[in-house]
Amino acid sequence: MSRYGDEPPSADFAARLYADGVAFEDRDAALLRAVAETGSLNAAAQSLGRSYSRAHKRLSTLEEAFGPLLDRQRGGASGGGSELTDLAETLLARFDRLRAEYSGVAETDETVLEGRVVERTGELGVVETDAGELRALVEADAETVQVSIRADAVTLQSPDAAPMAAETSARNRLSGTVTDIDAGEAVATVTVDVGAERPLTALVTCRSLELLDLAVGDPVVASLKAMTIRAIPR
């Protein structure tokens, strides 16, 4: 087992804040906002369809890493009332700014490949491009197409750690070489030569980049889910 556990490290797009190795994610932001709306952890868990015990355990984990997030009042079976601390409000604000930063970059980074539809099954088709065959959403009767790939839909993995296509829902796999890395404070744009006229752009977190230990010139495998790729008639 590697130091990352059973799953090999990969770089993907997700907004996360870290403290002492604990990640604050979308589900955690949703839990805190639900507490603010309902006035208690128990009611918040119910509104989100989660068990109180799991919500309480998750909150305890977050508070051990980030600090006190709820001001609690004693009560009956419901656990009493709760409200967010100033620290929790600050954490939510930071998380929202980070997610907005990711979204802003993702909207501007997109790779477009030229291709031809060689197979079709319902709304899905196989498109032959210079980078290789890609499964994508294809419009009816489309033949010559442009395949649009959003940077935040790309997952990067080391060639020796990438799972086989049949073992993952990301059936599209493109092998390439890292040609450029533009790292900001939290987000990095990685450019990959996949053998096409235009390079592939991937948007990843800086932490994911660190876990992968990627550098210019390194081989890499880019994985993409068919449902995230759209082929438009050219």
Secondary structure as GFF3:
##gff-version 3
##sequence-region A 1 234
A	DSSP	beta_strand	10	11	.	.	.	ID=ss1
A	DSSP	beta_strand	17	19	.	.	.	ID=ss2
A	DSSP	beta_strand	22	24	.	.	.	ID=ss3
A	DSSP	alpha_helix	26	38	.	.	.	ID=ss4
A	DSSP	alpha_helix	41	47	.	.	.	ID=ss5
A	DSSP	alpha_helix	52	66	.	.	.	ID=ss6
A	DSSP	beta_strand	70	72	.	.	.	ID=ss7
A	DSSP	beta_strand	82	84	.	.	.	ID=ss8
A	DSSP	alpha_helix	86	108	.	.	.	ID=ss9
A	DSSP	beta_strand	110	121	.	.	.	ID=ss10
A	DSSP	beta_strand	124	129	.	.	.	ID=ss11
A	DSSP	beta_strand	132	138	.	.	.	ID=ss12
A	DSSP	beta_strand	144	150	.	.	.	ID=ss13
A	DSSP	three_ten_helix	151	153	.	.	.	ID=ss14
A	DSSP	beta_strand	155	157	.	.	.	ID=ss15
A	DSSP	three_ten_helix	165	167	.	.	.	ID=ss16
A	DSSP	beta_strand	172	183	.	.	.	ID=ss17
A	DSSP	beta_strand	187	193	.	.	.	ID=ss18
A	DSSP	beta_strand	200	205	.	.	.	ID=ss19
A	DSSP	alpha_helix	206	212	.	.	.	ID=ss20
A	DSSP	beta_strand	219	224	.	.	.	ID=ss21
A	DSSP	three_ten_helix	226	228	.	.	.	ID=ss22
A	DSSP	beta_strand	229	233	.	.	.	ID=ss23
###
